[in-house]
Amino acid sequence: MTQPTSVPRVGGLGSQTFDEVSRLSPAGPGRFAAEVSAAWTIMGKPNGGYLLATMGRAATLVSEHDHVIAASAHYLRSPDPGAVEVEADVLRAGRTAAQVRARMSQDGRACVEALVTTGHLHPDDKPYWADGLPAASAVPIEDCVRLESPGPTGATVAMLDHVGIRLDPATMGFRTGRPSGRGELRGWLTLPEDEPFDPGSLVFAVDAFPPATFDVELSGWVPTFELTVYVRAVPRPGPVWVLQRAQLIAAQRVDEACFVWDQDGHLVAQGIQLAGIRLG
């Protein structure tokens, strides 16, 4: 896998790290207060992976295990930026894994419901078999193009002022009205202030990229109905390489698969989601 030779810094005045924007304050047994950041929004709506990562942090705080290894969220309504409450309840506490039910609410209304499995990832673990994965054919980060707000459709994507998304030019045909039709985006992802990825922020990484359907046809908001994340390994510090792939668009819905590798070419996270979309 080609490694980046230099990593442009992401952040600046007013930027907060992922650790800061996903921070929780205890509010009672299994209850936490959080502040959804307006900086991590798309068209004013908080990013779904960011919300799930915040809930995953609550799950690790009530569990005996320190890492999210799997999470599945259903998005009931989008919270507004501001104060939210997160509840986490251990359903099963096992020796190597625990299952936790988590809920994010705002003003007494449920916004996101999730089931989270926690465990422990060992940095020295290596894959036993990996032949079922797509190729991690990264290009140097300096050869990729950073997306900025406004986003490709002209909509305000505040998150792009803080998170570094740099796409492989070969997947940017949508910028000139000539998408390839493969339904695939590839590129590097970095966090503000050069913050290293960890198992918690990898939950966000699988939902950070624009919809892969941009490589089919540009659209407006693509709201996530359900998102499932697997965190597979502790990443090496630095940017991660992301492959976002649309699989089927039908009945105004699309399912997308995402694969995330660290700089050593190790798959560190993967996800799949079902989202709404209107094309044609």
Residue pairs with C-beta under 8 A, 6 or more apart in sequence:
1 136
1 137
1 138
1 241
1 261
1 263
1 264
1 265
2 138
2 139
2 140
3 138
3 140
3 263
4 140
4 141
4 142
4 188
4 238
4 239
4 263
5 140
5 141
5 142
6 141
6 142
7 141
7 190
7 194
7 238
7 239
8 141
8 142
8 146
8 164
8 166
8 190
9 193
9 194
10 162
10 163
10 164
10 190
10 191
10 192
10 193
10 194
11 162
11 192
11 193
11 194
14 39
15 39
15 162
15 192
15 193
16 37
16 39
16 162
16 192
17 191
17 192
17 193
17 195
18 53
18 191
18 192
18 195
18 200
18 201
18 204
19 195
19 201
21 35
21 37
21 39
21 40
21 50
22 34
22 50
22 53
22 54
22 57
22 200
22 201
23 34
23 35
24 32
24 33
24 34
24 54
24 57
24 58
24 61
24 86
25 32
25 33
25 34
26 32
26 33
27 33
27 85
30 62
30 87
30 88
30 89
31 85
31 86
31 87
31 88
32 58
32 61
32 85
32 86
32 87
32 88
33 83
33 84
33 85
33 86
34 54
34 83
34 84
34 85
34 86
34 104
35 82
35 83
35 84
36 46
36 51
36 54
36 79
36 80
36 81
36 82
36 83
36 84
37 46
37 50
37 81
38 81
38 158
39 158
39 159
39 161
39 162
40 46
40 47
40 50
40 158
40 159
40 162
40 163
41 47
41 81
41 157
41 158
41 159
42 151
42 155
42 157
42 158
42 159
42 221
43 155
43 156
43 157
43 221
44 81
44 156
45 78
45 221
45 223
46 78
46 79
46 81
47 159
47 204
47 207
47 208
48 73
48 75
48 112
48 207
48 224
48 227
48 273
49 203
49 204
49 205
49 206
49 207
49 208
49 227
49 229
49 271
50 204
50 207
51 73
51 75
51 79
51 104
51 111
51 112
52 71
52 73
52 112
52 114
52 203
52 204
52 207
52 227
52 229
53 68
53 200
53 201
53 203
53 204
54 86
54 104
55 71
55 73
55 86
55 88
55 102
55 103
55 104
55 112
55 114
55 116
56 68
56 71
56 102
56 114
56 116
56 200
56 203
57 200
58 86
58 87
58 88
58 100
58 102
59 68
59 71
59 88
59 100
59 102
59 116
59 118
60 66
60 67
60 68
60 118
60 200
61 88
62 88
62 89
62 90
62 100
63 90
63 93
63 98
63 100
63 118
64 93
64 98
65 96
65 97
65 98
65 118
65 119
65 120
66 118
66 120
67 118
67 119
67 120
67 121
67 199
67 200
67 231
68 116
68 117
68 118
68 199
68 200
68 203
68 229
68 231
69 97
69 117
69 118
69 119
69 121
69 199
69 230
69 231
70 116
70 117
70 228
70 229
70 230
70 231
71 114
71 115
71 116
71 117
71 203
71 228
71 229
72 114
72 115
72 226
72 227
72 228
72 229
73 112
73 113
73 114
73 226
73 227
73 228
74 112
74 113
74 114
74 225
74 226
75 111
75 112
75 223
75 224
75 225
75 226
75 227
76 110
76 111
76 112
76 113
77 109
77 110
77 111
78 111
78 223
79 104
79 106
79 111
79 112
80 106
82 106
83 106
84 104
84 105
84 106
84 111
85 104
85 105
85 106
86 102
86 103
86 104
86 105
87 102
87 103
87 105
88 100
88 101
88 102
88 116
89 100
89 101
89 102
90 98
90 99
90 100
91 99
91 100
91 101
91 115
92 98
92 99
96 119
96 120
97 117
97 118
97 119
98 117
98 118
98 119
99 115
99 116
99 117
100 115
100 116
100 117
100 118
101 113
101 114
101 115
101 116
102 113
102 114
102 115
102 116
103 110
103 112
103 113
103 114
104 110
104 111
104 112
104 114
105 111
121 199
121 231
121 232
121 233
121 234
122 234
123 234
125 233
127 266
127 267
130 267
133 259
133 267
134 243
134 245
134 259
136 241
136 243
136 259
136 261
136 265
136 267
137 186
138 186
138 188
138 241
138 261
139 168
139 170
139 186
141 166
141 188
141 239
143 168
143 169
144 166
144 167
144 168
144 169
144 187
144 188
145 166
145 167
145 169
145 172
146 164
146 165
146 166
147 157
147 160
147 165
147 166
147 167
147 210
148 160
148 161
149 156
149 157
149 158
149 159
149 160
149 161
150 156
150 157
151 157
151 160
151 210
152 174
152 175
152 210
152 214
152 218
153 218
153 219
153 220
155 220
155 221
159 208
162 192
163 189
163 190
163 191
163 192
163 208
164 188
164 189
164 190
164 191
164 239
165 187
165 188
165 189
165 208
165 209
165 210
166 187
166 188
166 189
166 190
167 185
167 186
167 187
168 185
168 186
168 187
170 186
171 180
171 182
171 184
171 185
171 186
171 187
171 215
173 179
173 180
173 215
174 214
174 215
174 218
179 214
179 215
179 216
179 217
179 218
180 215
181 215
181 216
182 215
183 212
183 213
183 215
183 216
183 245
183 246
183 247
183 249
184 212
184 215
184 243
184 244
184 245
184 246
185 209
185 210
185 212
185 214
185 215
185 242
185 243
185 244
186 241
186 242
186 243
186 244
187 209
187 241
187 242
188 239
188 240
188 241
188 242
189 205
189 208
189 209
189 239
189 240
189 241
189 242
189 260
190 239
191 197
191 201
195 201
196 235
196 237
196 238
197 205
197 235
197 237
197 238
197 240
197 262
197 268
198 234
198 235
199 231
199 234
202 229
202 231
202 235
202 240
202 260
202 268
202 269
203 229
203 231
203 269
205 240
205 242
205 260
205 269
206 227
206 229
206 258
206 260
206 269
206 270
206 271
207 224
207 227
207 229
207 258
207 271
207 273
208 242
209 242
209 244
209 258
210 244
211 219
211 222
211 244
211 246
211 254
211 256
211 275
211 277
212 244
212 245
212 246
212 256
213 219
213 222
213 246
213 249
213 254
213 256
213 277
213 279
215 246
216 246
216 249
216 279
217 279
217 280
219 277
219 278
219 279
220 278
222 254
222 275
222 276
222 277
223 275
223 276
224 273
224 274
224 275
225 253
225 273
225 274
225 275
225 276
226 273
226 274
227 271
227 272
227 273
228 271
228 272
228 273
229 269
229 270
229 271
230 269
230 270
230 271
231 268
231 269
232 267
232 268
232 269
232 270
233 262
233 266
233 267
233 268
234 268
235 262
235 266
235 268
236 262
236 263
236 264
236 266
238 262
238 263
239 263
240 260
240 261
240 262
240 263
240 268
241 260
241 261
241 262
241 263
242 258
242 259
242 260
243 258
243 259
243 260
244 256
244 257
244 258
245 256
245 257
245 258
245 259
246 254
246 255
246 256
247 254
247 255
247 256
247 257
248 254
248 255
249 277
249 279
252 276
252 277
252 278
253 274
253 275
253 276
253 277
254 274
254 275
254 276
254 277
255 272
255 273
255 274
255 275
256 272
256 273
256 275
257 270
257 271
257 272
258 269
258 270
258 271
258 272
258 273
259 267
259 269
259 270
260 267
260 268
260 269
260 270
261 267
261 268
262 268
